[in-house]
Amino acid sequence: MEQKLTPEQNIENTRKITKLILTLDENIELPNGWKLRELLLHLWSWDDQMIKGCNAKLEGKCDDFKFDHQEKGIKFDEWNDMILEQKKNLSLADSKKLFKETREKTINIFEKVISEPETIEDEKNFFRKENVATLWMHDKHHLELAGLKIDY
């Protein structure tokens, strides 16, 4: 049985996996053909979405919150393709910089969210403390698809 991590432990794992991602070889390849640049842009796009959701939570506006792909009425894979198309002219270095800067903002907002008291209404909210900082699990999934073993 897997141990349940605290929000603080999840944030620490996000920091660890972020460092790992930023040191990956540029030729790493996922089964879908993505290289490091595409992976970074994919992760950036979801960090950006998490920031928007966390801001909505902090502003007490989660009931009406929708991720951008939901607003557009498109599926995840279409969203991913759209983001990669929009950012197709970014170099690997620029993609790394964008990911790193946004990930730092993401971690900061996660820390704000987990420091706030939660209410009964938060029980059904995706952006509750126990969920919000698990973004690193999304990263871990992609790295494992690329054949990397992540032990945390």
SULHU-V272307 format. One record per backbone hydrogen bond with DSSP energy under -0.5 kcal/mol. CO is the residue of the C=O (numbers start at 1). NH is the residue of the N-H. If there is no record, write none. Layout:
# SULHU-V272307
CO;NH
CO;NH
This chain:
# SULHU-V272307
6;10
7;11
8;12
9;13
10;14
11;15
12;16
13;17
14;18
15;19
16;20
17;21
18;22
19;23
20;23
21;24
25;28
26;36
30;33
34;30
35;39
36;40
37;41
38;42
39;43
40;44
41;45
42;46
43;47
44;48
45;49
46;50
47;51
48;52
49;53
50;54
51;55
52;56
53;57
54;58
55;59
56;61
57;60
61;64
62;65
67;70
67;71
68;72
69;73
69;74
75;79
76;80
77;81
78;82
79;83
80;84
81;85
82;86
83;87
85;88
87;90
91;95
92;96
93;97
94;98
95;99
96;100
97;101
98;102
99;103
100;104
101;105
102;106
103;107
104;108
105;109
106;110
107;111
108;112
109;113
110;114
111;115
112;116
113;116
119;122
120;123
121;124
122;125
125;128
128;131
128;132
129;133
131;134
132;135
133;136
134;137
134;138
135;138
135;139
136;140
137;141
138;142
139;143
140;144
141;145
142;146
143;148
144;147
148;150
149;151
